[in-house]
Each structure stands twice: as structure tokens, then as C-alpha cells.
Amino acid sequence: LLIPGGLSDLDPQSYGDSSAHPTTKICKSRTDFEFLVLDQYIPTRKPILSLCWGFQMMNVYFKGSLYQHLPEDLDSTIEHEQKAQSHLPTHWVEFQDQSPGISVFGSKKIFVNSTHHQGVKKLGAGLVCEAKSEDNLIECVSVRDHPFFWGVQWHPERLDGDTTIPAFLKACRPPS
């Protein structure tokens, strides 16, 4: 299961905020649909990869919360909603020591693109922080006790040479 990025945001009420930032573009029908898909798919223990919106949705699904608008909610020198073209990497993400992500993604540090204005504030239950950006924003998580359920905040489908999607495809292959 691949949960892609998108142009909208999760309803802040789904993670306990009572009001929405003026830039928030809610798509409740997508959120509701993807929560139902996860309800059905997680028990299969088949590989899941969530990208950008999917990463944020995954965190909220597991009862985490989000920063609604990073430029205002997080003091950072990183432009998480980069002005550069979206296929260009603009900042580094570093995996935690001992993270299985180092072998899954092939490196301790990855140079990624960044096209989001929201991000993980409180990590969801059962999620493991695998990597953060230089400003300490969570950029990659995995689900504890699942063979391959990863979420990344970047868009690997736009990056030349990114190892995220190949790692996911490898996990999708039947054992030989």
C-alpha cells in the first residue's frame, strides 16, 4: 500500500486542535477514506509506505498531532515549503543511531526535498522516530512491530536516486 502526498491537510479536529490555521485546506473525505483503508490493511502485515500527506495522516491515525503551519509554529532556518523546484533536494535528514532506516534507505543521512507546511508535533502511539531534519522536525517514522510500515515527510518520487521507493518495492517482493 502506497499512501501518496497531496494538496490538502488533515482536519485539525482529528488531532485535537479546535481551530484551523487560515492556510489549512481540509479534505475530510480523503482522511476518512484512508483511515478506513489502514483499518483494513494493517492487519495483513503487508508493506506500507506513506509520503508527505500520507506521513502526516499516518501520525494522526496513530493519535499523534501536527504543527498546522510550520513557518509560524517552528523556529527554523529550513524552508519546509521550499521555493526551489520540488524535484531538487534542499535539506538533510539524519537517521537516529541504530535506526533500521540506515540499512533500509542505505545511508545515515539523506538529502531530501521539502514541500509541506505541516509536520509532526507529537508522535503517534506505536510509531518510532527514525529520522529528523537539522531543525529537529521528525521526517521519517516506522511502526513498531510491523515488518515494513514506513512514513517519510519528503517526496521520493520526485528525487533522482532516492532509495525510499526501491526499498518499498523490495519489501513488496515475495520471499525467494
C-alpha positions in Angstrom: 0.0 0.0 0.0 1.4 3.4 -1.0 -0.3 6.4 0.5 0.8 9.4 -1.6 1.2 13.1 -0.9 -1.5 15.6 -1.7 -2.5 19.2 -1.8 -4.7 19.3 1.2 -4.5 19.0 5.0 -6.0 16.9 7.7 -8.8 18.3 9.8 -7.1 19.8 12.9 -10.1 18.4 15.0 -8.9 14.9 14.1 -5.8 15.5 16.3 -7.4 17.6 19.0 -7.0 21.2 17.8 -10.2 23.2 18.0 -9.4 25.7 15.2 -7.7 25.6 11.8 -4.9 27.9 10.6 -6.0 30.1 7.7 -3.7 28.2 5.3 -5.3 24.8 6.2 -7.2 23.2 3.3 -9.1 20.3 4.8 -10.0 17.2 2.9 -12.1 15.2 5.4 -13.3 12.7 2.8 -9.8 11.6 2.0 -8.8 11.4 5.6 -11.9 9.3 6.4 -11.2 7.0 3.4 -7.5 6.5 4.2 -8.3 5.8 7.9 -10.7 3.0 6.7 -8.1 1.6 4.3 -5.5 1.5 7.1 -8.0 -0.2 9.4 -8.4 -3.0 6.8 -4.8 -3.2 5.5 -2.6 -3.0 8.7 -3.7 -6.5 9.9 -2.4 -8.0 6.6 1.1 -7.1 7.7 1.9 -6.3 4.1 4.3 -3.4 3.2 3.0 0.2 3.6 4.8 3.4 2.6 3.3 6.9 3.4 4.6 10.0 1.7 4.2 13.6 2.9 0.4 13.9 3.4 0.4 10.1 3.9 3.1 10.6 6.6 1.1 13.2 8.4 -2.1 11.1 8.1 -0.2 8.1 9.4 0.9 10.1 12.5 -2.7 11.3 13.2 -4.1 7.8 12.6 -1.9 6.6 15.5 -3.2 9.5 17.7 -0.3 11.9 17.1 -0.7 15.7 16.3 0.6 18.1 13.8 2.1 21.6 13.6 -0.6 23.4 11.5 1.8 25.8 9.8 5.5 25.3 10.2 6.7 28.8 9.3 4.8 30.1 12.3 4.9 27.1 14.6 8.5 26.0 14.4 11.5 28.3 14.7 13.7 27.0 11.8 16.1 28.1 9.1 14.8 25.2 6.9 12.2 26.1 4.3 9.9 23.1 4.7 7.7 24.5 1.9 10.7 25.1 -0.3 10.7 27.8 -3.0 13.1 25.7 -5.2 11.6 23.3 -7.7 10.1 20.3 -6.0 12.5 17.8 -7.6 15.5 19.4 -6.0 16.7 18.4 -2.6 17.1 21.3 -0.2 17.9 19.9 3.3 19.4 16.9 5.1 17.5 14.3 7.1 19.6 12.2 9.5 18.6 8.8 10.8 18.8 8.1 14.6 21.7 5.9 15.7 20.8 2.2 15.4 17.8 3.0 13.2 16.9 0.2 10.8 16.3 3.1 8.3 20.1 3.3 7.8 20.1 -0.1 6.1 16.6 0.2 4.6 17.4 3.6 3.0 21.1 2.9 2.5 22.6 5.9 4.4 22.7 7.7 7.8 21.9 11.0 6.1 19.7 11.7 3.1 19.4 14.9 1.1 15.6 15.5 0.5 13.1 17.8 -0.9 10.6 19.6 1.3 7.1 20.7 0.0 5.0 20.7 3.2 3.7 23.4 5.5 2.7 21.0 8.3 4.7 18.5 10.3 4.7 16.0 13.2 4.3 17.8 16.5 3.5 14.9 18.9 4.5 11.4 17.7 1.7 8.9 17.5 1.4 5.8 19.7 3.4 2.9 18.5 5.4 5.0 16.0 9.2 5.2 16.2 11.0 8.3 15.1 13.7 7.1 12.7 15.0 10.4 11.3 14.9 14.2 11.8 15.9 17.3 9.9 18.5 19.6 11.2 15.8 21.7 13.0 14.7 18.6 14.9 11.5 18.1 12.9 10.5 14.4 12.6 10.9 13.4 8.9 10.7 9.6 9.0 8.9 7.1 11.2 8.2 3.4 11.3 5.5 1.4 13.0 6.8 -0.7 15.9 6.2 -4.5 15.4 5.3 -4.2 11.7 7.5 -5.8 9.0 7.5 -2.7 6.7 5.4 0.3 7.6 7.4 3.5 7.0 6.4 7.1 6.6 8.6 9.9 5.1 7.9 13.6 5.0 9.6 14.1 1.7 8.6 13.3 -1.9 11.0 10.5 -3.0 9.0 10.1 -6.3 10.4 13.5 -7.4 14.1 12.9 -6.4 16.7 11.3 -8.7 18.4 8.4 -7.0 16.3 8.4 -3.8 16.3 5.0 -2.2 12.8 5.2 -0.5 10.7 3.7 -3.2 13.2 1.0 -4.2 13.3 -0.1 -0.5 9.5 -0.3 -0.5 9.4 -2.3 -3.8 12.0 -4.7 -2.4 9.8 -5.2 0.7 6.8 -5.9 -1.6 8.6 -8.8 -3.3 7.6 -12.3 -2.2 10.3 -14.1 -0.3 12.5 -16.2 -2.5 
